[in-house]
């Protein structure tokens, strides 16, 4: 049963980030953009069941919840805390190994050496900043000179991630990997 250490605002006014004292996943990102998609995940389902929740993202000791425009944080935060505190903490070494293997699937299934370098750069320079804002970035694939990514958590619907952040990522990768690279958020 994870305890909530802190609740932080994110650059997305409709999303908050819960910082936990215990992990609810071991390195695996769980992202659900609707109640239907989160139906099979007990934690996500319990958060969507609160109402006014439009997306749930969690990884390690962080849970980001995005609300609709009608939801009020003063009413939602205490209600969201209940299922978060009731969630199962994970500390299994087996789960950690499975998470590490699962997180590398896009890299392993590609024979393009650029993809490994791209993920290294994202891990070092981009993902920590996004996680600090309650989000994450998943690489979906690299085809020719087009890198497909998906923003998760608070970044999924944040206007700055779809414009400024995307351009900054593309500029960095063009400079360090391939000047013809185009980055597309899907």
Secondary structure, DSSP 8 states (H G I E B T S, - for coil): ---EEEEEE-SSTTEEEEEESS-SSSS--EEESSTTTTTT-HHHHHHHTTSSEEEEEEETTEEEEEE-TT--HHHHHHHHHHHHHHS-----HHHHHHHHHHHTHHHHT---HHHHHHHHHIIIIIHHHHHHTTEEEEEEEEETTEEEEEEEEGGGS-HHIIIIIHHHHHHHHHHHT-TT-EEEE-
